[in-house]
Amino acid sequence: MAFLAMPFPSREELAHLRRIGIDPGDPVPLRVLGISEDDPAPGRFRFDEDGKPHIVAPVIQRGEWVDLVAFGSKPERPAMTLFGVAWALGADALTVPMHPEPVPVMRHPIEWLRARGAGACFVDWTAARAHLSDFAHAPIEAEDLEHSAQLRRALQPRPVRAPRITTSAARRRAASREAAA
């Protein structure tokens, strides 16, 4: 991944990370890079030297780098992924069914980084809902009651509207009735 070949963060990048409360010595390798949000796919980004600076962090699942996540320091802006694969930072913590303690889930990647990568932070709610409904998972601990309600609403299964289902025999009967009329 080209992210690995990039030089260490500059002094300016390190200063920015410290200003927002992130220890640059954290176990998660970070960069502050320009990105463009003009990607045709929602929730995706691409690198752009002239783009807005965002913090970029790798997403590691089962010991493998699977994606990169970009986010600003303002929590009202959602995180974006480079490849559209990632569903959570710290996803491995959520997929351990017999986890003894609830896994803290942060609202924003900044909070996850401030916690030194402990717990998790969802970056794609739709994918998170699908992943968490597929198997047993660890209990989740929200930041507060409002966050708890937000997590419940976001992770609830959505009702599926099934398509109308027919058979080829029914279609043939209807065609023969029309022909007979």
Steps between C-alpha positions, in 0.01 A plus 500: 500500500641843408407623850783287643756656265423855612757676719435547871262783592649847468539737795184680388306173492630402844408844640148470353450158658618627840267804476198274469609275785655210313837365612709459183673207670173304503509144367289598197711646214345830392553759230340837433445504123304691243196318370220571259143416593394517134494123465195367315430245776348632824725470803814459291804723445804526280836663568549853369809709586290815474205353691385571853730357768356196675642249741553169322528175697526137391221254574635169621278192521631160607855637482469619137479855363167506315428869440586857591262734681513880468332738741521859610536622855135613512260227617208617285677382184480123437808290437571384144678190373737464208380161374157467664603185690528629857197500728670585832830604645574231758255256340689201638404601855131474402520162334618305805178335621622404846655839579484528881428873514292733280703655219505881514371647174596860425290747303787631289841367393670786691362356824616153399851635440495687832422161659817371328301267272316326784141402422346581165350774286252433218590660168226338288171447686335287231795262481531496882134398529558216251822379667355509850183316397695215339646349817524524876699800610630674808268728699535869416550789741384842379652832611174621658120458483466708183772295331333180622174606333687592180669158492169318557330692216792454262554130569136388503418271211307681231177345375552348159232556239492181303442522126184356351574138417338313218559176312543429134188274513287791623636722222418233235144458638446876489634515141276214387193669658584824317541306173167324552315825566 
